[in-house]
Amino acid sequence: MPLANPDCAGFQSVSGQGASGLIQGRRIAVGNARYFSSRNVTIPDAFNAQIAALQDQGKTSVIVGELDDTAGTAKLLGAVAIADVLRPDAASVIQQLKKDGIERVVMLTGDNTRVAKAIAHLAGVDEFHADLLPEDKVRVIKELKSIGPVAMVGDGVNDAPALATATIGIAMGAAGTDVAMETADVVLMSDNLDNIVFALALARRARRVIYQNLAFALAVILVLVISALGFKLPLPIGVVGHEGSTVLVCLNGLRMLTFRQKTKP
């Protein structure tokens, strides 16, 4: 039997805490414990214990309550637990990144610490930070940047400030929000996590090709200058040598089109 969806009016949102709306004359709120504590709601110990048990299982739990705008209080109606299923390839991608030289993989999330701990253990990350608001993610990114270059991968609105702060911001294009894609330095046009490993390998290969081209171009110029000054190199030969080296540099760059990633064993 399909459920009826009543209209919602007077929607209000508190970033990082919860939201509420008027449904059939009642202001129904959904949020975390911090949201309801600010409205003088005492959460029973037994209720907290049930939420903690769900969070230990890796499920994000939110509290549902009814607000009394006149009295400034609320009463509890229940809780909803939602589980973010870890991508099957997440752990293998993280392992591959470490094999490729990434020294530290850190997870930043707005979820509860218990949920974050469970997911971090399954994913195999080195460190995690939980209960983060967008400005908290920026703070953590700045702390990590004091150690070395940081690449931030994200797809949500809350990730946009951190993507802008990181050394390299990478947005997952297929599942990402517009603001995340506009803020990021690199946009992967699918939500396949393997593309992160591919992008890293492609960037490293591109850097090597650039170094090869620069070294070759400088060597050709040096040879032509020495030949022109010391051996009276004819102008036509010098032009052919210079333009020929330019063609070779372009052809060397075109080799990037054939790049295929080799997965390490």
FENBELUR-V127612 format. One record per residue. N is the residue number from 1. RES is the residue in one small letter. OMEGA is omega in degrees with one decimal (none if undefined). Layout:
N|RES|OMEGA, N|RES|OMEGA
This chain:
1|m|-178.2, 2|p|179.3, 3|l|176.7, 4|a|178.8, 5|n|179.9, 6|p|178.9, 7|d|178.2, 8|c|179.4, 9|a|176.4, 10|g|-177.7, 11|f|177.7, 12|q|-178.4, 13|s|174.0, 14|v|-174.4, 15|s|176.5, 16|g|-178.4, 17|q|-178.2, 18|g|-178.3, 19|a|179.5, 20|s|178.3, 21|g|178.9, 22|l|179.2, 23|i|-178.4, 24|q|176.4, 25|g|179.7, 26|r|177.8, 27|r|-179.6, 28|i|-177.3, 29|a|175.1, 30|v|-177.7, 31|g|178.9, 32|n|-176.8, 33|a|179.4, 34|r|179.8, 35|y|-177.3, 36|f|177.1, 37|s|178.4, 38|s|178.3, 39|r|173.7, 40|n|177.4, 41|v|177.2, 42|t|-178.9, 43|i|-178.4, 44|p|-179.6, 45|d|-179.9, 46|a|178.4, 47|f|177.9, 48|n|-179.5, 49|a|178.2, 50|q|178.4, 51|i|179.7, 52|a|178.7, 53|a|177.3, 54|l|-179.5, 55|q|176.9, 56|d|178.0, 57|q|-179.8, 58|g|-178.7, 59|k|176.2, 60|t|-175.6, 61|s|175.7, 62|v|-178.1, 63|i|177.2, 64|v|-178.7, 65|g|177.7, 66|e|-177.8, 67|l|172.5, 68|d|-175.7, 69|d|-178.1, 70|t|-178.2, 71|a|-178.6, 72|g|-179.9, 73|t|-179.9, 74|a|174.5, 75|k|-176.7, 76|l|176.0, 77|l|-179.4, 78|g|-179.6, 79|a|177.5, 80|v|178.9, 81|a|180.0, 82|i|-178.6, 83|a|170.8, 84|d|-179.3, 85|v|178.8, 86|l|178.5, 87|r|-178.1, 88|p|-176.0, 89|d|-174.8, 90|a|-177.4, 91|a|-179.0, 92|s|178.0, 93|v|178.6, 94|i|177.4, 95|q|179.7, 96|q|177.4, 97|l|178.8, 98|k|176.8, 99|k|-178.6, 100|d|173.4, 101|g|176.2, 102|i|-171.3, 103|e|-171.8, 104|r|176.8, 105|v|-175.2, 106|v|178.0, 107|m|176.4, 108|l|-177.0, 109|t|174.4, 110|g|-179.9, 111|d|177.7, 112|n|-178.0, 113|t|-179.0, 114|r|178.9, 115|v|-179.3, 116|a|-179.9, 117|k|179.9, 118|a|-179.3, 119|i|180.0, 120|a|179.1, 121|h|-179.9, 122|l|-177.0, 123|a|179.8, 124|g|178.4, 125|v|-178.2, 126|d|-172.5, 127|e|176.0, 128|f|175.7, 129|h|-174.6, 130|a|179.6, 131|d|-174.7, 132|l|167.2, 133|l|179.9, 134|p|179.8, 135|e|176.4, 136|d|177.4, 137|k|177.0, 138|v|-180.0, 139|r|-179.5, 140|v|178.8, 141|i|178.9, 142|k|177.9, 143|e|179.8, 144|l|179.7, 145|k|176.7, 146|s|178.4, 147|i|-178.4, 148|g|179.6, 149|p|-176.8, 150|v|171.5, 151|a|-178.9, 152|m|177.8, 153|v|-179.6, 154|g|-179.5, 155|d|-174.3, 156|g|177.2, 157|v|-178.5, 158|n|-179.9, 159|d|-173.3, 160|a|178.9, 161|p|179.4, 162|a|177.3, 163|l|179.1, 164|a|-176.8, 165|t|-176.4, 166|a|175.8, 167|t|175.2, 168|i|176.5, 169|g|-177.7, 170|i|179.8, 171|a|175.2, 172|m|-167.6, 173|g|-173.4, 174|a|-177.5, 175|a|-173.4, 176|g|175.9, 177|t|-178.5, 178|d|-176.9, 179|v|177.8, 180|a|-178.9, 181|m|178.9, 182|e|-177.4, 183|t|-172.7, 184|a|174.8, 185|d|-179.2, 186|v|176.9, 187|v|176.1, 188|l|-170.5, 189|m|171.2, 190|s|179.1, 191|d|177.7, 192|n|-177.1, 193|l|178.5, 194|d|179.3, 195|n|176.7, 196|i|177.9, 197|v|179.7, 198|f|-179.2, 199|a|178.7, 200|l|179.6, 201|a|178.9, 202|l|179.4, 203|a|-179.9, 204|r|177.6, 205|r|178.9, 206|a|178.5, 207|r|178.9, 208|r|179.2, 209|v|178.2, 210|i|177.9, 211|y|179.0, 212|q|-178.6, 213|n|179.0, 214|l|-179.2, 215|a|-179.1, 216|f|-178.6, 217|a|179.2, 218|l|179.0, 219|a|179.7, 220|v|179.3, 221|i|179.6, 222|l|179.2, 223|v|-179.4, 224|l|179.6, 225|v|179.5, 226|i|-179.2, 227|s|-178.7, 228|a|-176.8, 229|l|-173.7, 230|g|-174.7, 231|f|178.4, 232|k|-179.7, 233|l|178.8, 234|p|-177.5, 235|l|-179.6, 236|p|179.6, 237|i|178.1, 238|g|178.9, 239|v|179.8, 240|v|178.8, 241|g|-178.6, 242|h|-178.3, 243|e|177.5, 244|g|177.9, 245|s|177.5, 246|t|178.2, 247|v|179.9, 248|l|177.4, 249|v|178.6, 250|c|179.5, 251|l|178.0, 252|n|177.4, 253|g|-179.9, 254|l|176.6, 255|r|178.7, 256|m|-179.9, 257|l|-179.1, 258|t|-175.6, 259|f|173.0, 260|r|-176.4, 261|q|174.2, 262|k|-178.9, 263|t|178.5, 264|k|179.2, 265|p|none
